[in-house]
Amino acid sequence: MLFEPIDINGLQISNRFVRSATHEWLAEEDGKPTAAIGDMYDELAKHEIGLIISGYSYVNPAGKSSNRQQGIYDDRFIGPYRQITERVHKYGSKIALQVVHGGRQAMVTPKYPQTMAPSAVKDLSSGKTPQAMTEEQILGTIEDFAQAMRRAQAAGFDAVQLHVAHGFLLSSFISPYTNRRTDDWGGSVENRTRIIQEIIRRARELVGEDFPIMAKMNATDGLDDKGLDAPECVEIAVALEKAGVCAIEVSGGIFEAGEVMSRPGINAPEKEAYFRDYARMIKQGVGIPVMLVGGMRSRAVMEEMLEGGYADMVSLSRPLIREPELVEKFREGVQEAECTSCNGCFDESGVRCNSGR
Ligand SMILES: Cc1cc2nc3c(=O)[nH]c(=O)nc-3n(C[C@H](O)[C@H](O)[C@H](O)COP(=O)(O)O)c2cc1C
């Protein structure tokens, strides 16, 4: 099944492999994407990846959360992004832009000294307490996301992916741990997903009915005794589908939960695909394609995920940093990725494999 095509809301993808969004630390300081990012995607597309999801791209400068992160908050970025999408399309791969606001995990800078989030819940990883967003800030952020999607479409992206994972702003809205609001934007699942419903409603006015809007969502915050987790994550996924999301990538973890998102030490098949049970639960609840991410290293496990009904696509980040040609190698008979899950690739001088192996 790994090499069978799939259709996402009319978007034909040649196989089941997704390059999961991976921040490259290669944009200019103002967020403008560079040719070096294009070089990376070119390499992935040349080696047969079905769908590339870009590094997370911020929709407003106040929502930037890392140095040299790419941005999509201004029309002046449309041209440089178009150069990137044209390179990818030469090979027949598809490319989506991941759009994000950092929320309580955004950078604090002299210009943006105060982070914002649905509620003023202190981030235990940074010690920063965000400001609870006003209604006006929420409405402004909805517009920021919608305008970002308009730019993505104008730049030739085949789809966008809303970043609703890893503790960033939209993820903090869906989580009962970080969203304690008692107004229309908090409380029930309907209310906690309202910001996403409104983003999609407004985006549809700008990008039309058919442009694929996907989401990467937390199924678990990764906090032992609190936060988002099963079974509520299924209700969230169902609400996202109802809002118009056409594919869901299942992930987990927020900053203060530690190494939940990119778990280290994946050295045995039973440690692979660590969000598999969440993905299966979500897949049983929704009718749209489900992508699974997190710790897949062997071809056999990836096949099992598709054939066993856990997911429709497999999404990889760290293995493709080490081996951008991995999909082609799998097709030629290689069984295992070389990635050792050491997390040395989180390299602020530019994403790369730093494993000594
Ligand atoms: C260097 C690095 C940068 C990442 N940047 C992003 C990102 O921009 N957006 C995102 O949703 N996930 C990001 N992730 C998480 C990955 O997409 C993925 O969910 C996680 O690493 C688990 O998958 P893996 O075991 O295949 O690496 C990043 C991971 C790494 C290693």
The ligand as a MOL file (V3000), in Angstrom:
LIG
                    3D

  0  0  0     0  0            999 V3000
M  V30 BEGIN CTAB
M  V30 COUNTS 31 33 0 0 0
M  V30 BEGIN ATOM
M  V30 1 C 14.2620 19.4430 13.5290 0
M  V30 2 C 12.7870 19.2710 13.6710 0
M  V30 3 C 11.9320 20.3190 13.3620 0
M  V30 4 C 10.5410 20.1470 13.4650 0
M  V30 5 N 9.7090 21.1620 13.0750 0
M  V30 6 C 8.3600 20.9510 13.0570 0
M  V30 7 C 7.4820 21.9240 12.5010 0
M  V30 8 O 7.8910 22.9590 11.9870 0
M  V30 9 N 6.1500 21.6570 12.5670 0
M  V30 10 C 5.6460 20.4830 13.0710 0
M  V30 11 O 4.4460 20.2930 13.0860 0
M  V30 12 N 6.4640 19.5460 13.5790 0
M  V30 13 C 7.8010 19.7420 13.5640 0
M  V30 14 N 8.6350 18.7480 14.0130 0
M  V30 15 C 8.0460 17.4660 14.4690 0
M  V30 16 C 8.0260 16.4450 13.3430 0
M  V30 17 O 7.2370 16.8760 12.2440 0
M  V30 18 C 7.4780 15.0820 13.8220 0
M  V30 19 O 6.1450 15.2690 14.2530 0
M  V30 20 C 8.3020 14.4450 14.9340 0
M  V30 21 O 9.7010 14.6670 14.7690 0
M  V30 22 C 8.0950 12.9140 15.0200 0
M  V30 23 O 8.3240 12.2860 13.7860 0
M  V30 24 P 9.7010 11.5420 13.3970 0
M  V30 25 O 9.9370 10.4620 14.3930 0
M  V30 26 O 9.4780 11.0140 12.0080 0
M  V30 27 O 10.7900 12.5690 13.4540 0
M  V30 28 C 10.0210 18.9050 13.9160 0
M  V30 29 C 10.9010 17.8550 14.2130 0
M  V30 30 C 12.2590 18.0130 14.0770 0
M  V30 31 C 13.1670 16.8450 14.3500 0
M  V30 END ATOM
M  V30 BEGIN BOND
M  V30 1 1 1 2
M  V30 2 1 2 3
M  V30 3 2 2 30
M  V30 4 2 3 4
M  V30 5 1 4 5
M  V30 6 1 4 28
M  V30 7 2 5 6
M  V30 8 1 6 7
M  V30 9 1 6 13
M  V30 10 2 7 8
M  V30 11 1 7 9
M  V30 12 1 9 10
M  V30 13 2 10 11
M  V30 14 1 10 12
M  V30 15 2 12 13
M  V30 16 1 13 14
M  V30 17 1 14 15
M  V30 18 1 14 28
M  V30 19 1 15 16
M  V30 20 1 16 17
M  V30 21 1 16 18
M  V30 22 1 18 19
M  V30 23 1 18 20
M  V30 24 1 20 21
M  V30 25 1 20 22
M  V30 26 1 22 23
M  V30 27 1 23 24
M  V30 28 2 24 25
M  V30 29 1 24 26
M  V30 30 1 24 27
M  V30 31 2 28 29
M  V30 32 1 29 30
M  V30 33 1 30 31
M  V30 END BOND
M  V30 END CTAB
M  END
